[in-house]
Amino acid sequence: MTTPTNDERRERDQIASRLAEAGFALPGTLLERHKACGKAGCRCQADPPQLHGPYHQWTRKIHGKTVTRRLTDAQAEHYGPWFDQARQLRDLLDQLETLSLGIFERDQNSD
């Protein structure tokens, strides 16, 4: 069994420290959409079109199905950082997995 180096342990500890500082996190994607309504004479049908919106849309998977919810401007402003936090958490977990895989691969190559 390969023992992690001091540098690898230090990197793991830094990742763990950043994970411990994490706040609330929401899964999925927050989009800002603009739409045309299709009514004749509406500003969204002009040239150039002036679309309606912005509309804030939260999309995520639940049990393999895509679920979409519309959020108010206030909700999008309040919860927006939670989506950013979720991305940062996924990035940190990817870093930890990459570090762990490197240690495992080094162990496999030492046989």
Buried (B, 14 or more C-beta within 10 A) or exposed (E): EBEBEEEBEEBBEEBEEBBEEEEEBBBBEBBEEEEBEEEEEBEBBEEEEEBBEEBBBBEBEEEEEEEEEEBEEEBBEEBBEBBBBBEBBEEBEEBBEEBEEBBEEEEEEEE
